[in-house]
Amino acid sequence: ESLSDAERLTCDESRIKWFGSGFTLRNEATTELLRSVRGYVAMRDLDAVGSQGVCVLTGPANVGKSTTLLQLAKEVEARTQRRHAEFREDGRVPVVSIEMLPGATPKGVATSILDFFAVPYRPREPHQALIRQAAEVMSRHRASSLIVDEFHAVQLDGRRGDDAINTVKAIINNTGVVTVLAGIDLDLHLGSRAAEQLMARGEIHRHAPFDYASDASR
């Protein structure tokens, strides 16, 4: 409170930099997820034939899923920078990262992508039109990966769940992005035919609470 506006801005920037450069405690699931996405992104760069990879990151609350996603996004951006040093100046956005809010609708996947890019849209626009608009802006910015956190916030049972899954599938098909869906116990909710078709493209990685029961775990 005693700082001037300029001093407060400098303090905030230092604080954000400190948090952003912190270490990530990796476990086996984290390492496997990063390895999988790294491989999918590499295949995408080579225009591999076939469906792009889909990874599901699941587990109980407070086991580091969102932290893992942040580390993943950093790695994808760093890889893009190594290959295209001026990627930001070129308008590239390698990683599109969105978070579903409680009570989100299937349409919310597309609108969250548009919000990420600060692209205006009409909320009453037909669902398919919003999907098309989201895919177009991702393609224009040459996104290579899509991260959807808190995916469990979308009701995944019944027709609404199928609509959410089909929205993700349509965006993948139209953009070719490598996709990571993360949420609490998603593996228990993704049991519909639409979810099975989506998961046939990839893998499930389950985070578990850190175990201190043995000397090896500690």
MOTA-V206844 format. One record per pair of residues at least 12 apart in sequence whose ideal C-beta (glycine too) atoms are under 10 Angstrom apart, sorted by the first residue. I is the first residue (numbers start at 1). J is the second residue. Records with the same first field share a line. If there is no record, write none. Layout:
BEGIN
I = J / J
END
This chain:
BEGIN
20 = 70 / 74
21 = 74
22 = 67 / 70
23 = 71
24 = 64 / 67 / 68 / 70 / 71 / 72 / 74
25 = 64 / 67 / 68 / 210
26 = 64 / 67 / 68 / 71
27 = 63 / 64 / 68 / 207 / 208 / 209 / 210 / 211 / 217
28 = 205 / 207 / 208
29 = 57 / 58 / 59 / 63 / 64 / 65 / 68 / 204 / 205 / 206 / 207 / 208
30 = 57 / 63 / 64 / 65 / 67 / 68 / 71 / 72 / 205 / 207
31 = 68 / 205
32 = 55 / 203 / 205 / 206
33 = 55 / 56 / 57 / 65 / 68 / 69 / 71 / 72 / 180 / 182 / 203 / 204 / 205 / 206 / 207
34 = 55 / 68 / 71 / 72 / 75 / 76 / 205
35 = 205
36 = 53 / 54 / 55 / 178 / 180 / 202 / 203 / 205
37 = 53 / 55 / 57 / 72 / 73 / 75 / 76 / 145 / 147 / 178 / 179 / 180 / 202 / 203 / 205
38 = 72 / 75 / 76 / 79 / 178
39 = 53 / 178
40 = 52 / 53 / 54 / 55 / 144 / 145 / 177 / 178 / 179 / 180 / 201 / 202 / 203
41 = 53 / 72 / 75 / 76 / 79 / 80 / 94 / 95 / 144 / 145 / 177 / 178
42 = 79 / 178
43 = 178
44 = 144 / 145 / 176 / 177 / 178
45 = 79 / 80 / 83 / 144
47 = 176
48 = 176
50 = 201
51 = 169 / 172 / 173 / 176 / 197 / 198 / 200 / 201 / 202
52 = 144 / 145 / 146 / 172 / 173 / 175 / 176 / 177 / 178 / 179 / 201 / 202
53 = 145 / 172 / 177 / 178 / 179 / 180 / 201 / 202 / 203
54 = 146 / 168 / 169 / 172 / 177 / 178 / 179 / 180 / 181 / 198 / 199 / 200 / 201 / 202 / 203 / 204
55 = 72 / 145 / 147 / 178 / 179 / 180 / 181 / 182 / 199 / 201 / 202 / 203 / 204 / 205
56 = 148 / 151 / 179 / 180 / 181 / 182 / 183 / 186 / 187 / 190 / 195 / 198 / 199 / 202 / 203 / 204 / 205 / 206
57 = 69 / 72 / 147 / 148 / 149 / 151 / 180 / 181 / 182 / 183 / 186 / 187 / 203 / 204 / 205 / 206 / 207
58 = 151 / 152 / 181 / 182 / 183 / 184 / 185 / 186 / 187 / 188 / 189 / 190 / 204 / 205 / 206 / 207
59 = 182 / 183 / 184 / 185 / 186 / 187 / 205 / 206 / 207 / 208 / 209
60 = 184 / 185 / 206 / 207 / 208 / 209
61 = 152 / 183 / 184 / 185 / 209
62 = 184 / 207 / 209
63 = 184 / 206 / 207 / 208 / 209 / 210
64 = 207 / 209 / 210
65 = 149 / 150 / 182 / 183 / 184 / 186 / 205 / 206 / 207
66 = 99 / 147 / 149 / 150 / 182
67 = 207
68 = 180 / 182 / 205 / 207
69 = 95 / 97 / 99 / 147 / 148 / 149 / 180 / 182
70 = 97 / 147 / 149
72 = 95 / 97 / 145 / 147 / 180 / 182
73 = 94 / 95 / 96 / 97 / 145 / 147 / 180
74 = 95
75 = 95 / 145
76 = 94 / 95 / 97 / 143 / 144 / 145 / 147 / 178 / 180
77 = 92 / 93 / 94 / 95 / 144 / 145
78 = 94
79 = 94 / 144
80 = 92 / 93 / 94 / 95 / 142 / 144 / 145
81 = 94
84 = 142
87 = 142
90 = 141 / 142
91 = 140 / 141 / 142
92 = 141 / 142 / 143 / 144
93 = 116 / 117 / 137 / 138 / 140 / 141 / 142 / 143 / 144
94 = 141 / 142 / 143 / 144 / 145 / 177
95 = 116 / 143 / 144 / 145 / 146 / 147 / 177 / 178 / 180
96 = 112 / 113 / 116 / 117 / 134 / 137 / 138 / 141 / 143 / 144 / 145 / 146 / 147 / 148 / 171 / 175 / 177 / 179
97 = 112 / 113 / 116 / 145 / 146 / 147 / 148 / 149 / 180
98 = 110 / 111 / 112 / 113 / 114 / 115 / 116 / 134 / 146 / 147 / 148 / 149 / 150 / 151
99 = 112 / 116 / 147 / 148 / 149 / 150 / 151 / 153 / 182
100 = 112 / 148 / 149 / 150 / 151 / 152 / 153 / 154 / 164 / 181 / 182 / 183
101 = 150 / 153 / 154
102 = 150 / 152 / 153 / 154
103 = 153 / 154 / 155
104 = 150 / 151 / 152 / 153 / 154 / 155 / 164
105 = 127 / 154 / 155 / 160 / 163 / 164 / 167
106 = 127 / 131 / 154 / 155 / 156 / 159 / 160 / 161 / 162 / 163 / 164 / 165 / 166 / 167 / 168
107 = 123 / 125 / 126 / 127 / 128 / 130 / 131 / 163 / 164 / 167
108 = 130 / 153 / 154 / 164 / 167
109 = 127 / 130 / 131 / 134 / 146 / 148 / 151 / 154 / 163 / 164 / 165 / 166 / 167 / 168 / 170 / 171
110 = 125 / 127 / 128 / 129 / 130 / 131 / 132 / 133 / 134 / 135 / 167 / 168 / 170 / 171
111 = 123 / 125 / 127 / 130 / 131 / 133 / 134
112 = 134 / 148
113 = 130 / 131 / 133 / 134 / 135 / 137 / 138 / 143 / 146 / 148 / 167 / 171 / 175
114 = 130 / 133 / 134 / 137 / 138
115 = 134
116 = 134 / 137 / 138 / 143 / 146
117 = 133 / 134 / 137 / 138 / 140 / 141 / 143
118 = 137
119 = 133 / 134 / 136 / 137 / 140
120 = 133
121 = 133 / 134 / 137
127 = 163 / 166 / 167 / 170
128 = 167 / 170
130 = 167
131 = 166 / 167 / 168 / 169 / 170 / 171 / 174
132 = 170 / 171 / 174
134 = 146 / 167 / 170 / 171 / 174 / 175
135 = 170 / 171 / 172 / 173 / 174 / 175 / 176 / 177
136 = 174 / 175
137 = 175
138 = 171 / 174 / 175 / 176 / 177
139 = 174 / 175 / 176 / 177
142 = 175 / 177
143 = 171 / 175 / 176 / 177 / 178
144 = 175 / 176 / 177 / 178
145 = 177 / 178 / 179 / 180
146 = 168 / 171 / 172 / 175 / 177 / 178 / 179 / 180 / 181
147 = 177 / 178 / 179 / 180 / 181 / 182
148 = 164 / 168 / 171 / 179 / 180 / 181 / 182 / 183
149 = 180 / 181 / 182 / 183
150 = 181 / 182 / 183 / 184
151 = 164 / 165 / 168 / 180 / 181 / 182 / 183 / 184 / 186 / 189 / 190
152 = 181 / 182 / 183 / 184 / 185 / 186 / 188 / 189 / 190
153 = 183 / 184
154 = 167 / 168 / 181 / 183 / 189
155 = 189
156 = 183 / 186 / 188 / 189 / 190 / 191 / 192 / 194 / 195
157 = 189 / 191 / 192
158 = 192
159 = 192 / 194
161 = 189 / 190 / 191 / 192 / 194 / 195
162 = 192 / 193 / 194 / 195
163 = 194
164 = 181 / 194 / 195
165 = 181 / 190 / 192 / 193 / 194 / 195 / 196 / 197 / 198 / 199
166 = 194 / 195 / 197 / 198
168 = 181 / 194 / 195 / 198
169 = 194 / 195 / 197 / 198 / 201
172 = 198 / 201
178 = 201 / 202
179 = 198 / 201 / 202
180 = 202 / 205
181 = 195 / 198 / 199 / 202 / 204
182 = 205 / 207
185 = 206
186 = 199 / 204 / 206
187 = 199 / 204 / 205 / 206
190 = 204
END
